Amino acid sequence: MAGWRRGVGRLWALGGAVLGACLARVAAQLVEPSTAPPKPKPPPLTKETVVFWDMRLWHVVGIFSLFVLCIIIILCCVFNCRVPRTRKEIEARYLQRKAAKMYTDKLETVPPLNELTEIPGEDKKKKKKKKESVDTVAIKVEEDEKNEAKKKKGEK
């Protein structure tokens, strides 16, 4: 036996022992037929089955579904989410958003009011006079309207 080395026989013996232990465990797991009667099946689960705290299954399902519904309603109210009902409503909202965006874009391009009322070659003194004249013009217009109303009453 030129190919055999020292200690190889021990290795075979160790492997055989491990294999024997594994087979013994597998054999222990095999089911042996018992003479005991079979276990009775649990009763079928119905809506009247008592789950816990003397509550029936339909009580538990109802309470749980009400709890979930309340959570959904609260979340929808907090985040203001609502699913549009029709295609027309979706398109109307899209057009409304588009119009609002166009309006804000146009509004940003409009210069401030003081720049619109400003005349380029005008002095500050004239501005004050112009403000005063605007007030006097408004008073004159009101007086003219009152006079016209009196004339119309007098004609009738």
Backbone as a printed PyTorch tensor [residue, N CA C, xyz], in Angstrom:
tensor([[[  0.8330,  -1.1640,   0.0000],
         [  0.0000,   0.0000,   0.0000],
         [  0.8780,   1.2280,   0.0000]],

        [[  1.3500,   1.4910,  -1.1280],
         [  2.2630,   2.6120,  -1.2600],
         [  1.5180,   3.9380,  -1.2190]],

        [[  0.2100,   3.9940,  -1.6290],
         [ -0.5300,   5.2450,  -1.7080],
         [ -1.1230,   5.7070,  -0.3860]],

        [[ -1.1750,   4.8220,   0.5460],
         [ -1.7680,   5.2050,   1.8350],
         [ -0.7590,   5.9450,   2.6860]],

        [[ -1.2530,   6.9510,   3.3730],
         [ -0.3860,   7.7140,   4.2660],
         [ -0.7510,   7.3700,   5.7100]],

        [[  0.0850,   7.8070,   6.5820],
         [ -0.1960,   7.5690,   7.9810],
         [ -1.3630,   8.4240,   8.4470]],

        [[ -2.2380,   7.9350,   9.2450],
         [ -3.3360,   8.6650,   9.8350],
         [ -4.5820,   8.7190,   8.9730]],

        [[ -4.5470,   8.1970,   7.7650],
         [ -5.7140,   8.2450,   6.8900],
         [ -6.7910,   7.3130,   7.4340]],

        [[ -6.4350,   6.2470,   8.0270],
         [ -7.3910,   5.3220,   8.6040],
         [ -8.1930,   5.9680,   9.7300]],

        [[ -7.5220,   6.8180,  10.4860],
         [ -8.2210,   7.5360,  11.5470],
         [ -9.2710,   8.4810,  10.9770]],

        [[ -8.9170,   9.1490,   9.8540],
         [ -9.8400,  10.0690,   9.1950],
         [-11.0820,   9.3340,   8.7160]],

        [[-10.8840,   8.1310,   8.1770],
         [-12.0320,   7.3310,   7.7380],
         [-12.8890,   6.9250,   8.9200]],

        [[-12.2700,   6.6290,   9.9880],
         [-13.0050,   6.2210,  11.1850],
         [-13.8180,   7.3890,  11.7360]],

        [[-13.2140,   8.5790,  11.7370],
         [-13.9180,   9.7740,  12.2130],
         [-15.1060,  10.1000,  11.3000]],

        [[-14.9110,  10.0010,  10.0020],
         [-15.9980,  10.2530,   9.0480],
         [-17.1250,   9.2560,   9.2290]],

        [[-16.7870,   7.9960,   9.4710],
         [-17.8110,   6.9890,   9.6830],
         [-18.6080,   7.2670,  10.9430]],

        [[-17.9380,   7.7320,  11.9760],
         [-18.6280,   8.0330,  13.2330],
         [-19.5940,   9.1980,  13.0450]],

        [[-19.1590,  10.2320,  12.3260],
         [-20.0330,  11.3990,  12.0810],
         [-21.2240,  10.9750,  11.2360]],

        [[-20.9950,  10.1760,  10.2170],
         [-22.0810,   9.7030,   9.3590],
         [-23.0540,   8.8530,  10.1700]],

        [[-22.5660,   8.0360,  11.0600],
         [-23.4430,   7.2140,  11.8930],
         [-24.2940,   8.0730,  12.8180]],

        [[-23.7170,   9.1400,  13.3810],
         [-24.4720,  10.0220,  14.2660],
         [-25.5840,  10.7370,  13.4900]],

        [[-25.2700,  11.1880,  12.2690],
         [-26.2820,  11.8710,  11.4570],
         [-27.4220,  10.9260,  11.1070]],

        [[-27.0940,   9.6910,  10.7330],
         [-28.1360,   8.7350,  10.3810],
         [-28.9970,   8.3890,  11.5960]],

        [[-28.3990,   8.3720,  12.7770],
         [-29.1600,   8.0830,  13.9930],
         [-30.1760,   9.2010,  14.2600]],

        [[-29.7660,  10.4450,  14.0290],
         [-30.6960,  11.5670,  14.2270],
         [-31.8260,  11.5380,  13.2060]],

        [[-31.4960,  11.2050,  11.9670],
         [-32.5320,  11.1430,  10.9330],
         [-33.5170,  10.0250,  11.2630]],

        [[-33.0280,   8.9170,  11.7070],
         [-33.9020,   7.7950,  12.0430],
         [-34.8040,   8.1400,  13.2290]],

        [[-34.3100,   8.9800,  14.1400],
         [-35.1170,   9.3620,  15.2950],
         [-36.2660,  10.2810,  14.8720]],

        [[-36.0870,  10.9730,  13.7520],
         [-37.1220,  11.8950,  13.3000],
         [-38.2280,  11.2130,  12.5090]],

        [[-38.0360,   9.9920,  12.1140],
         [-39.0730,   9.2830,  11.3740],
         [-40.3030,   9.1170,  12.2540]],

        [[-41.4740,   9.3040,  11.6450],
         [-42.7260,   9.2480,  12.3790],
         [-43.1370,   7.7860,  12.5500]],

        [[-43.3860,   7.4400,  13.7530],
         [-43.8750,   6.0950,  14.0130],
         [-45.3860,   6.1680,  14.1510]],

        [[-46.1050,   5.2230,  13.6190],
         [-47.5540,   5.2630,  13.7350],
         [-47.9520,   5.1550,  15.2010]],

        [[-48.8990,   6.0310,  15.5760],
         [-49.3370,   6.0250,  16.9730],
         [-50.7270,   5.4000,  17.0620]],

        [[-51.0260,   4.9340,  18.2200],
         [-52.3390,   4.3230,  18.4440],
         [-53.3270,   5.3290,  19.0250]],

        [[-52.8590,   6.5760,  19.2640],
         [-53.7340,   7.5950,  19.8420],
         [-54.7170,   8.0700,  18.7700]],

        [[-55.9040,   8.4700,  19.1960],
         [-56.8640,   8.9790,  18.2070],
         [-56.3620,  10.2940,  17.6070]],

        [[-56.7660,  10.6110,  16.3890],
         [-56.2860,  11.8420,  15.7600],
         [-56.8290,  13.0690,  16.5110]],

        [[-56.0820,  14.1500,  16.4260],
         [-56.4920,  15.3690,  17.1150],
         [-57.7450,  15.9230,  16.4500]],

        [[-58.6810,  16.3810,  17.2460],
         [-59.8940,  16.9380,  16.6310],
         [-59.5700,  18.2610,  15.9270]],

        [[-60.2700,  18.5190,  14.8270],
         [-60.0640,  19.7640,  14.0900],
         [-60.6700,  20.9150,  14.8960]],

        [[-60.0330,  22.0940,  14.8370],
         [-60.6190,  23.2270,  15.5520],
         [-61.9300,  23.6350,  14.8850]],

        [[-62.8320,  24.2090,  15.6390],
         [-64.1100,  24.5970,  15.0320],
         [-63.8760,  25.6450,  13.9360]],

        [[-64.7230,  25.6500,  12.9090],
         [-64.5170,  26.6050,  11.8150],
         [-64.6960,  28.0430,  12.3160]],

        [[-63.9670,  28.9550,  11.7050],
         [-64.0060,  30.3590,  12.0870],
         [-65.2310,  31.0190,  11.4550]],

        [[-66.1500,  31.4880,  12.2730],
         [-67.3560,  32.1590,  11.7820],
         [-67.4160,  33.5510,  12.3860]],

        [[-68.4080,  34.3310,  11.9630],
         [-68.5220,  35.6890,  12.4810],
         [-68.9250,  35.7080,  13.9520]],

        [[-69.4610,  34.6230,  14.4460],
         [-69.8680,  34.5620,  15.8450],
         [-68.7940,  33.9590,  16.7470]],

        [[-67.6170,  33.6840,  16.2150],
         [-66.5220,  33.1420,  17.0110],
         [-66.0160,  34.2080,  17.9680]],

        [[-65.8620,  33.8500,  19.2350],
         [-65.3580,  34.7870,  20.2290],
         [-63.8510,  34.8900,  20.0460]],

        [[-63.3710,  36.1260,  19.8210],
         [-61.9450,  36.3300,  19.5700],
         [-61.2280,  36.6320,  20.8760]],

        [[-61.5400,  37.7490,  21.5100],
         [-60.9820,  38.0900,  22.8120],
         [-61.8870,  39.0880,  23.4910]],

        [[-61.7690,  39.1680,  24.8320],
         [-62.5780,  40.0420,  25.6790],
         [-64.0680,  39.8660,  25.4280]],

        [[-64.5090,  38.6810,  25.1960],
         [-65.9090,  38.3570,  24.9120],
         [-66.4630,  39.1270,  23.7090]],

        [[-65.5930,  39.4700,  22.7960],
         [-66.0210,  40.1630,  21.5690],
         [-66.0050,  39.1750,  20.4150]],

        [[-67.0400,  39.2170,  19.6350],
         [-67.1370,  38.3280,  18.4870],
         [-66.2490,  38.8570,  17.3530]],

        [[-66.0400,  38.0290,  16.3440],
         [-65.1680,  38.3880,  15.2240],
         [-65.6880,  39.6200,  14.4920]],

        [[-67.0000,  39.7160,  14.3010],
         [-67.5340,  40.8510,  13.5520],
         [-67.4150,  42.1510,  14.3460]],

        [[-67.4040,  42.0610,  15.6930],
         [-67.1510,  43.2550,  16.5110],
         [-65.7390,  43.7770,  16.2500]],

        [[-64.7800,  42.8590,  16.2830],
         [-63.3760,  43.2390,  16.1060],
         [-63.1500,  43.8200,  14.7170]],

        [[-63.7210,  43.1760,  13.6890],
         [-63.5580,  43.6650,  12.3170],
         [-64.1990,  45.0500,  12.1760]],

        [[-65.3680,  45.2550,  12.7470],
         [-66.0460,  46.5480,  12.6660],
         [-65.2690,  47.6480,  13.3530]],

        [[-64.7660,  47.3780,  14.5430],
         [-63.9910,  48.3890,  15.2740],
         [-62.7140,  48.7320,  14.5290]],

        [[-62.0490,  47.7140,  14.0040],
         [-60.8100,  47.9500,  13.2640],
         [-61.0780,  48.7630,  11.9990]],

        [[-62.1510,  48.4380,  11.2650],
         [-62.4440,  49.1730,  10.0290],
         [-62.8490,  50.6110,  10.3370]],

        [[-63.5800,  50.8560,  11.4410],
         [-63.9120,  52.2300,  11.8290],
         [-62.6510,  53.0190,  12.1900]],

        [[-61.7280,  52.3690,  12.8780],
         [-60.4680,  53.0150,  13.2230],
         [-59.6930,  53.4120,  11.9680]],

        [[-59.5930,  52.4970,  11.0090],
         [-58.8810,  52.7890,   9.7560],
         [-59.5820,  53.8970,   8.9840]],

        [[-60.9100,  53.8750,   8.9410],
         [-61.6710,  54.9120,   8.2470],
         [-61.4470,  56.2850,   8.8830]],

        [[-61.4160,  56.3350,  10.2060],
         [-61.1590,  57.6090,  10.8930],
         [-59.7640,  58.1400,  10.5580]],

        [[-58.7860,  57.2750,  10.5360],
         [-57.4190,  57.6930,  10.1970],
         [-57.3860,  58.2480,   8.7760]],

        [[-58.0350,  57.5840,   7.8350],
         [-58.0500,  58.0440,   6.4430],
         [-58.7340,  59.3990,   6.3380]],

        [[-59.8630,  59.5790,   7.0200],
         [-60.5860,  60.8570,   6.9740],
         [-59.7380,  61.9720,   7.5670]],

        [[-59.0860,  61.7100,   8.6850],
         [-58.2450,  62.7320,   9.3140],
         [-57.0980,  63.1070,   8.3920]],

        [[-56.4530,  62.1340,   7.7810],
         [-55.3480,  62.4310,   6.8690],
         [-55.8210,  63.2230,   5.6630]],

        [[-56.9960,  62.8810,   5.1330],
         [-57.5150,  63.6110,   3.9790],
         [-57.8750,  65.0490,   4.3520]],

        [[-58.3520,  65.2640,   5.5590],
         [-58.6790,  66.6310,   5.9920],
         [-57.4130,  67.4390,   6.2300]],

        [[-56.4080,  66.8160,   6.8130],
         [-55.1720,  67.5350,   7.1070],
         [-54.4430,  67.9060,   5.8260]],

        [[-54.3330,  66.9700,   4.8920],
         [-53.5760,  67.2180,   3.6780],
         [-54.4420,  67.7130,   2.5270]],

        [[-55.7330,  67.8910,   2.7420],
         [-56.6610,  68.4390,   1.7450],
         [-56.5230,  67.7080,   0.4080]],

        [[-56.5770,  66.4010,   0.4470],
         [-56.4860,  65.6560,  -0.7940],
         [-57.8680,  65.1290,  -1.1620]],

        [[-58.2230,  65.3620,  -2.4100],
         [-59.5050,  64.8780,  -2.9070],
         [-59.2880,  64.4530,  -4.3420]],

        [[-59.7830,  63.3220,  -4.6980],
         [-59.6160,  62.8180,  -6.0530],
         [-60.7030,  63.4430,  -6.9210]],

        [[-60.3240,  64.0890,  -8.0290],
         [-61.3400,  64.6600,  -8.9150],
         [-62.2340,  63.5620,  -9.4810]],

        [[-63.4780,  63.9120,  -9.7070],
         [-64.4350,  62.8910, -10.1150],
         [-64.4500,  62.6450, -11.6150]],

        [[-64.3000,  63.6970, -12.4190],
         [-64.4660,  63.5320, -13.8620],
         [-63.2610,  64.0690, -14.6030]],

        [[-63.2110,  63.7360, -15.8570],
         [-62.1270,  64.2330, -16.7040],
         [-62.2620,  65.7420, -16.9010]],

        [[-63.5010,  66.2150, -17.0150],
         [-63.7310,  67.6570, -17.1840],
         [-63.1820,  68.4290, -15.9880]],

        [[-63.3900,  67.8850, -14.7940],
         [-62.9060,  68.5650, -13.6050],
         [-61.3760,  68.5930, -13.5800]],

        [[-60.7540,  67.5080, -13.9990],
         [-59.2920,  67.4710, -14.0630],
         [-58.7910,  68.5100, -15.0480]],

        [[-59.4090,  68.5820, -16.2300],
         [-58.9930,  69.5450, -17.2390],
         [-59.2530,  70.9720, -16.7680]],

        [[-60.3600,  71.1970, -16.0730],
         [-60.6690,  72.5390, -15.5670],
         [-59.6290,  72.9740, -14.5370]],

        [[-59.2160,  72.0650, -13.6740],
         [-58.1840,  72.4100, -12.6850],
         [-56.8550,  72.7110, -13.3630]],

        [[-56.5440,  71.9380, -14.3970],
         [-55.3020,  72.1730, -15.1330],
         [-55.3240,  73.5630, -15.7720]],

        [[-56.4410,  73.9100, -16.4090],
         [-56.5550,  75.2240, -17.0380],
         [-56.5210,  76.3390, -15.9990]],

        [[-57.1150,  76.0960, -14.8450],
         [-57.1080,  77.0940, -13.7760],
         [-55.6810,  77.3360, -13.2770]],

        [[-54.9180,  76.2680, -13.0870],
         [-53.5290,  76.4190, -12.6530],
         [-52.7040,  77.1430, -13.7150]],

        [[-52.9460,  76.7900, -14.9790],
         [-52.2150,  77.4110, -16.0790],
         [-52.5260,  78.9050, -16.1560]],

        [[-53.8020,  79.2720, -16.0010],
         [-54.1930,  80.6830, -16.0360],
         [-53.5890,  81.4430, -14.8580]],

        [[-53.5650,  80.8230, -13.6850],
         [-52.9820,  81.4770, -12.5080],
         [-51.4900,  81.7070, -12.7070]],

        [[-50.8080,  80.7390, -13.3070],
         [-49.3770,  80.8880, -13.5660],
         [-49.1320,  82.0030, -14.5710]],

        [[-49.9480,  82.0520, -15.6320],
         [-49.7970,  83.1190, -16.6250],
         [-50.0500,  84.4860, -15.9810]],

        [[-51.0470,  84.5670, -15.1040],
         [-51.3710,  85.8240, -14.4320],
         [-50.2020,  86.2880, -13.5700]],

        [[-49.6050,  85.3670, -12.7980],
         [-48.4790,  85.7600, -11.9470],
         [-47.2730,  86.1520, -12.7890]],

        [[-47.0650,  85.4620, -13.9070],
         [-45.9560,  85.8370, -14.7890],
         [-46.1620,  87.2370, -15.3560]],

        [[-47.3710,  87.5580, -15.8010],
         [-47.6730,  88.8970, -16.3350],
         [-47.5590,  89.9440, -15.2330]],

        [[-48.0090,  89.6040, -14.0350],
         [-47.9840,  90.5550, -12.9310],
         [-46.5550,  90.9220, -12.5480]],

        [[-45.6310,  89.9900, -12.6920],
         [-44.2320,  90.2670, -12.3740],
         [-43.6180,  91.2430, -13.3670]],

        [[-44.1310,  91.2880, -14.5950],
         [-43.5580,  92.1770, -15.6020],
         [-44.0900,  93.6020, -15.4850]],

        [[-45.1760,  93.8120, -14.7600],
         [-45.7540,  95.1510, -14.6110],
         [-44.8810,  95.9580, -13.6590]],

        [[-44.4940,  97.1920, -14.0520],
         [-43.6700,  98.0020, -13.1460],
         [-44.5030,  98.4980, -11.9650]],

        [[-43.8300,  98.9300, -10.8920],
         [-44.5620,  99.4270,  -9.7250],
         [-45.4000, 100.6520, -10.0760]],

        [[-46.4050, 100.9370,  -9.2670],
         [-47.3570, 102.0040,  -9.5350],
         [-46.6810, 103.3720,  -9.5620]],

        [[-45.7220, 103.6160,  -8.6720],
         [-45.0760, 104.9350,  -8.6550],
         [-44.2810, 105.1810,  -9.9400]],

        [[-43.7780, 104.1400, -10.5760],
         [-43.0930, 104.3120, -11.8500],
         [-44.0840, 104.5820, -12.9720]],

        [[-45.2840, 104.0550, -12.8830],
         [-46.2830, 104.2840, -13.9290],
         [-46.8180, 105.7070, -13.8910]],

        [[-46.9530, 106.2980, -12.7100],
         [-47.5210, 107.6380, -12.5920],
         [-46.4620, 108.7260, -12.6990]],

        [[-45.2070, 108.3390, -12.7630],
         [-44.1180, 109.3050, -12.7960],
         [-43.9020, 109.8200, -14.2180]],

        [[-43.7790, 111.1440, -14.3430],
         [-43.4770, 111.7520, -15.6410],
         [-41.9860, 112.0540, -15.6350]],

        [[-41.2520, 111.6460, -16.6880],
         [-39.7890, 111.7270, -16.6520],
         [-39.2120, 113.1150, -16.3700]],

        [[-39.7080, 114.2000, -16.9780],
         [-39.0840, 115.5130, -16.8100],
         [-39.7020, 116.3540, -15.7220]],

        [[-40.4900, 115.7880, -14.8440],
         [-41.2330, 116.5470, -13.8490],
         [-40.4390, 116.7170, -12.5590]],

        [[-40.5820, 117.8970, -11.9030],
         [-39.9060, 118.1640, -10.6300],
         [-40.7580, 117.6420,  -9.4760]],

        [[-40.1330, 117.6200,  -8.2820],
         [-40.8600, 117.1800,  -7.0870],
         [-41.9310, 118.1780,  -6.7000]],

        [[-41.6780, 119.4770,  -6.9240],
         [-42.6610, 120.4940,  -6.5690],
         [-43.9150, 120.3290,  -7.4130]],

        [[-43.7090, 120.0470,  -8.6590],
         [-44.8580, 119.8630,  -9.5490],
         [-45.6560, 118.6170,  -9.1610]],

        [[-44.9400, 117.6160,  -8.6460],
         [-45.6410, 116.3990,  -8.2210],
         [-46.6260, 116.7180,  -7.1110]],

        [[-46.1720, 117.5420,  -6.1500],
         [-47.0640, 117.8990,  -5.0560],
         [-48.2590, 118.6740,  -5.5770]],

        [[-48.0030, 119.5980,  -6.4890],
         [-49.0980, 120.3720,  -7.0620],
         [-50.0470, 119.4660,  -7.8160]],

        [[-49.4630, 118.4890,  -8.5250],
         [-50.3050, 117.5830,  -9.2790],
         [-51.1920, 116.7630,  -8.3330]],

        [[-50.6340, 116.3310,  -7.2020],
         [-51.4380, 115.5820,  -6.2360],
         [-52.5700, 116.4420,  -5.7120]],

        [[-52.2470, 117.6980,  -5.4380],
         [-53.2900, 118.6030,  -4.9830],
         [-54.3180, 118.8300,  -6.0710]],

        [[-53.8580, 118.9350,  -7.3020],
         [-54.7810, 119.1770,  -8.4010],
         [-55.6680, 117.9570,  -8.6370]],

        [[-55.1320, 116.7780,  -8.3880],
         [-55.9480, 115.5750,  -8.5490],
         [-57.0920, 115.5950,  -7.5420]],

        [[-56.7990, 116.0240,  -6.3140],
         [-57.8420, 116.1080,  -5.2950],
         [-58.8830, 117.1530,  -5.6840]],

        [[-58.4210, 118.3010,  -6.1710],
         [-59.3720, 119.3490,  -6.5600],
         [-60.1920, 118.9280,  -7.7590]],

        [[-59.5950, 118.1720,  -8.6710],
         [-60.3430, 117.6870,  -9.8360],
         [-61.4250, 116.7120,  -9.3810]],

        [[-61.1070, 115.8740,  -8.4340],
         [-62.0930, 114.9160,  -7.9350],
         [-63.2610, 115.6520,  -7.2830]],

        [[-62.9480, 116.7200,  -6.5520],
         [-64.0170, 117.5030,  -5.9100],
         [-64.8820, 118.1730,  -6.9730]],

        [[-64.2330, 118.7100,  -8.0090],
         [-64.9800, 119.3630,  -9.0900],
         [-65.8890, 118.3700,  -9.8040]],

        [[-65.3970, 117.1600, -10.0310],
         [-66.2030, 116.1390, -10.7090],
         [-67.4240, 115.7980,  -9.8630]],

        [[-67.2390, 115.6710,  -8.5400],
         [-68.3720, 115.3920,  -7.6570],
         [-69.3940, 116.5200,  -7.6940]],

        [[-68.9020, 117.7590,  -7.7050],
         [-69.8150, 118.9030,  -7.7700],
         [-70.5790, 118.9250,  -9.0940]],

        [[-69.8850, 118.6310, -10.1810],
         [-70.5480, 118.5900, -11.4930],
         [-71.6290, 117.5110, -11.5270]],

        [[-71.3440, 116.3620, -10.9330],
         [-72.3410, 115.2850, -10.9140],
         [-73.5670, 115.6980, -10.0970]],

        [[-73.3410, 116.4010,  -8.9890],
         [-74.4670, 116.8720,  -8.1800],
         [-75.3080, 117.8810,  -8.9530]],

        [[-74.6370, 118.7780,  -9.6730],
         [-75.3500, 119.7880, -10.4580],
         [-76.1770, 119.1460, -11.5650]],

        [[-75.6040, 118.1560, -12.2180],
         [-76.3340, 117.4660, -13.2820],
         [-77.5500, 116.7380, -12.7200]],

        [[-77.3870, 116.1450, -11.5370],
         [-78.5040, 115.4440, -10.9110],
         [-79.6130, 116.4380, -10.5640]],

        [[-79.2610, 117.6420, -10.1020],
         [-80.2570, 118.6650,  -9.7840],
         [-80.9810, 119.1250, -11.0330]],

        [[-80.2230, 119.2740, -12.1310],
         [-80.8240, 119.7140, -13.3890],
         [-81.8230, 118.6650, -13.8960]],

        [[-81.4540, 117.3930, -13.7850],
         [-82.3410, 116.3290, -14.2480],
         [-83.6210, 116.2930, -13.4040]],

        [[-83.4830, 116.5230, -12.1000],
         [-84.6660, 116.5530, -11.2320],
         [-85.5480, 117.7400, -11.5740]],

        [[-84.9030, 118.8720, -11.9090],
         [-85.6590, 120.0590, -12.2600],
         [-86.4050, 119.9120, -13.5930]],

        [[-85.8410, 119.1600, -14.5380],
         [-86.4770, 118.9460, -15.8500],
         [-87.6680, 118.0360, -15.7090]],

        [[-87.6320, 117.1070, -14.8300],
         [-88.7290, 116.1420, -14.6970],
         [-89.8340, 116.7840, -13.9810]]])
